[in-house]
């Protein structure tokens, strides 16, 4: 224990400064963990790749990526803050708010600040493009606050993912909408990600009264449905664009099928969601090639 000064009985200033630094560092780590960093990073990287492939200028691409990053941060923090009571009831010590590494008020402020930053960055690409992205973010917030425990829990995911390519392309000169195959592939991937992401928490969700569609269907059915949706997304991405299917496209379909079958053998763990992330990464590579060719 740090020694105290004879005159005041207080800890020396270096010890106090160190303790404050440790508290701030712990809170910062907790805040980062509470934003759901893996999916937030995945969506942000997807946006960056899409912006580069679509031909957005460097400032335009930077604004789009910043808008999506801010939006994802706000959504992640909103999610953990909204779920705090249920996470406490389920004893989710893996959650920073439950573990006490970050305070609820700090997460609330961070979510609000990220949302405020998201608005001007979204509108930097144009009014319509910005409005589309803000609809995506609003859909995710509505999921967190209202629709997570309903039979239409998949809808905000499909809507937000499906509109994300439009946010990027509408910021291009002339404001073109993305091709329908791209919108469909993104929406299917988003719905699949929802089912895969929920799988590890189905038991806790049922115990705390969360009855979204995956919880109603059960882990096994939800795992199968997640796989089918992800496979459908890859198929649309491969066969949707004009021209012949490339060798990479056929390889992607084969790899996606194998990945889905492997992930389906362990529906209760994190493997299905990680498999979706892996397939999404492969989809992004194909998408970059497709857009460069068009």
N, C-alpha and C positions, 0 to 999 in steps of 0.2 A: 504494500500500500504506500502511495507517495507520502513523503514526510510533509508535515505542516510547519509553517513558520511560527516561531516562538511568540511574535508580537500579536498576530491576528488569528492564529489557529487555522488559517486557510491554506489550501494547497498552493505550492509555488506556481507561478504563471506558466512555465513550460508544461507542467502536468495538466493544468486546466486547458491550455491550448491543444494538447494532444488528445485529451478526452473529447473536446468539441470536434476535432478533426475526425476522430473515430466515429462519433455519432453521425456526422454529416456523410462520411463515406458509407456507413451502413445504410443510412436512409437513401443515398443515391443508388446503391446496389439494389435495395428493395424496390425502389421506384422503377428501375430498369426492368427488373423481373416481373413487376406487376403490369407492364405494358404488353405482355405476350410477345416477346422479342422475335421468336422464330417466324410466326406467321406475318408479323409486321414487316420484318426484313424481306421475307419472300415476296410479298405483294409489292413492296417498294422496288426490289430488284426487277421484278416482272415489268413494272412500269418503265423503269429506266431502259430495259431492253426494247420494249415496245416503242418508246419515244425515239430511240436511236434508229430502229429499223424503219419507222414511219417517216423519218427525215425531219424531225423537229430540230430547230436551231438549238445551239448550246444554251442560250438563256431560257428559251422556251422549255427545253427538256429539263433544265435545272429547276424551273418553277414547278413543272408538273411533278417531278420526283419529290420536291420539297412539300408540295401540297398533299401528295399521297402519304408521305412519311408522317406529316403532322396529323393527317386524318386517322392513320392507323394507330398512332400513339394515343390519340383521344379515345378511339374505340376500345383499345386494350385497357386503358385505365378506367374507362367507364364500366367495362365488363367486370373487372375485379371489384370495383367499388359497389356495383349493383349486386354482386353475388356475395358480399361480405357476410350477411346474416346466414345464408345457406352454407357458406364455407365453414363458418364457425360451428354450425350445428353438425356438419359432417366431419369436423376435426381435421380440416385440410391444412396441415402444418406446412405443406409445400407452398402455400400461398403467402406472399410477403405480408399481407394485411393480417392474416390469421397468426402468423409467426411474430408479428409485432415489429418487424424490421422497418416498416414505414407506417406513418399515421394515415387514417382515413382522410383527414382534412387535406393532407399533402397530395394524395391521389386525386381528390376532387378538384383541387386547384390546378394540378397538372393537366387533367383532362380538359378543363375549361380553357386553359391557356393554349393548349395544342389546338383545340377547336377554333379559337379566335385566330391563331396563326394560319390555320388551314384556309380560311375564307379568302383573304386577299391573294394568297398563292394560287388558289383555284381559279379565281377570276382573272389572274394575269394572262391566261390563255384565251380570254374572250368570255363574254357574258354567257353564251350557250354552253361552252365547254365547262366553265366554272359551275354553272347551275347543275349540269349533269353530274359532276363530281360531288357536289354538295348533296345531291340526292343519294349517291352511293353512301356517303358518310351518314346521312340521316337514316338510311335503311339499317345500317349497322347499329346505330344508337337505338332505333326502335326495337331491333332484335334484343339488345341487351336489357332494355327497360320494360318491354311488353310482350314480344312475340316468342321469346325463348321457350316458354312453357306452353306453347300452343301447337296445333297440328300443322300450322303453316310456318314453322320455325325455319324451314329450308328456303322460304321465299326471299327474305332479305339477302341471303348469300347469293342466290341465283341472280337477283336484281343488281346487286352491287358489282359482282364480278362481270356480269354481262354488259354493264354500262361502262366499265373501266376503259376498254379500248376506245369507246366513243369520246371519252374525256381527252384522250391523247390525240385522236385524229381530228376532232373538231377544232383543235388549236392550230392546225395547219392552215396555210393560205387557202382560202375558199371554203374552209370549214366542212370538209367531207365527212360523212358518216362512215363507219367501218363496214366492210362487207358482212352480209348476214351470217356467213359461216363462222366468222371470227366471233361475233356476238354470241352465237349459239354455243360454240366451243367453250368460251369463257364462262357462260352461265352454267353449263353442265359441270364444268370443273369446280365452280363455286359450290354448287349443290352437293357434289361428291365430297368436297372438303368439309362441308358441314357434318355429314354423316360420319366421316372418318374421325373428325376432331372430337366428336361427342363420345365416341366408343369407350374410352378409358373411364369416363365419369358417369356412365349410365346408372350404375348401382347407387352412387351417392345422389345423383339427380332424382332418382325414384324415391329415395328415402326422404328427400327434402321437398317433394311435391312438384318437381320440374317435369312436365309432361309434354316435351316437344315431340315431333314426329319420330325421331330415332328412339327415344325412350318408350314410346307407345309400341313400336315395332319390335324392339328387343335387339340385343347386340348382334346375334347371328344374322338376322334379316337386314339390319342396318349395314353390316359389313358387306354383305352381298350387294346391296343397293349402292353403297359407296363405290365398290369396284365397277359395277355396271355403268354408273354415271361417269366415272373417270375414263373408262374404256370408250364410252360413247363420245366424250370430249376429244380424245385422241383421234378417234375415227373421223369425226367431223373436220378436225384440223388437217388430217391427211388427205381426205377425198374432197373436201369442200372447195379448195382453190381450183381455178381452171388449169388445164394441162395435165400431163401424166403424173402419176404418183412416183416419187423418187425412191431410191433404195433406202435412204434414211427414213422416209415415211413408212415403208413396210417394216423396217427394223424397229421403228418406234411402236407400231402396233403390236409386233411380236413381243417386244420388251414390256410393254404395258400389260399385255395379257398375262405374261409370266409373273410380273410384279403383283398384279391383282390376285392371282391364284395363291401366291406365297403369302401375301398379307392376310388373305381370307382364312388362313389356317390359325391365326392368332387374333381374333376379332376384339379381344378385351384389352389389348395392350396399346402401346404407342406406335407399333409397326404400321398399321393401316394409314395413319396420318403422315408418317414419314414417307411411306410409299407414295402417297398423293403428292407430297412435296417433290419427290424425285421425278415422278412423271411430269409434274408441272415444269420442272427445270428442263426436261427433254422437250416438252412442248414449246417452251420459249425458244430453244435453239431452232426447232423447225419453223416456228413463226417468223423468226428473224430472216431465215432463208426465203420463206414464202413471200414476205413483204419486199425483200430486196429484189426478188425476181419480178414482182408485179409492177 
